[in-house]
């Protein structure tokens, strides 16, 4: 991926999706014009393996599925994790799934498969698969839960965002400062990656270069699920509470079929979408907005215009009382620090005020009040 080659050592950066793609799994699905802050590179340990059909598989070392080492004809070792197996043995290692075929189902892509179609699997090497760890930026919110962009992904195109449309260099600098501030407490696992078993294309058999597998786009994915029994709901009876007067008229009746089950509580996919609903602002989900501006990329032919974000920002939403005091120092408004501290003004409280409140309640001058509110919404510090 060109994005990795050009920018993996220049992070963090902001990018926009110029060509989207709907894929078989969530981490390969992206919508056009999505915006991301690319934070870090993850390197997930995986193994390359070959099954009895000669197909090449790649599996995460920390996969939840257990295996047995094949030690000879009808002789296998104890059940172990894949991580334990690769740590205790040298490649090549012959293993088999430690799963009961009666209670587990396999699918390759959209087709059903059997555990027996894989047979004994030969692990040939361990390698690292690279991913970008990114946070979605949408409707003035930088989302704290990161997403994965595989380095091998070729169907999706990205462009680096490098400036604010109709804005100054300082506007862009302020935006980046705000994003960095918002991401300070975000958590990243730099060994994270795709949890699925991937089936590689046939041409990977000729690959001889070291660690080149993370540039190969998987042909399909293998999913394993535990079979579940169909629950017996039995017979349902409608029960009514009767008055003495109605007792002679009403009877209990057996329902011919059970009442409808409640709707499934669907969990949002990890899939990137072009419409994300912003969460409630809190210190753990600090937002950032570039006031009344849209961002553009100077590295796309069309300019890569991004739709405008919200008019008012919430730069200090997650600030504590102490951090507001520190900010007053930077704005040369330290004479108001004690008043703000005594009034218990934190970031969320400050955003509920306006210039009029500041002048009336804290005796600020007009320009001081406007300077503080500009900082509260955009993070701007005069320089």
Secondary structure as UniProt FT lines:
FT   HELIX           2..7
FT   TURN            8..9
FT   STRAND          13..19
FT   HELIX           26..28
FT   TURN            32..33
FT   STRAND          35..50
FT   TURN            52..53
FT   STRAND          56..60
FT   TURN            61..62
FT   STRAND          66..72
FT   TURN            73..74
FT   STRAND          75..76
FT   STRAND          80..81
FT   HELIX           82..88
FT   STRAND          93..97
FT   TURN            101..103
FT   STRAND          104..108
FT   TURN            109..110
FT   STRAND          111..113
FT   HELIX           115..117
FT   STRAND          121..138
FT   TURN            139..140
FT   STRAND          141..142
FT   STRAND          147..150
FT   TURN            151..152
FT   STRAND          157..160
FT   STRAND          163..165
FT   HELIX           169..182
FT   TURN            183..185
FT   TURN            190..191
FT   STRAND          197..199
FT   HELIX           202..206
FT   TURN            210..211
FT   HELIX           213..215
FT   STRAND          220..226
FT   STRAND          237..238
FT   TURN            244..249
FT   STRAND          253..254
FT   TURN            283..284
FT   TURN            291..292
FT   STRAND          294..296
FT   TURN            298..299
FT   TURN            301..302
FT   TURN            315..318
FT   HELIX           321..330
FT   TURN            331..332
FT   HELIX           334..336
FT   HELIX           337..342
FT   TURN            343..344
FT   HELIX           347..350
FT   TURN            351..352
FT   HELIX           355..362
FT   HELIX           366..378
//
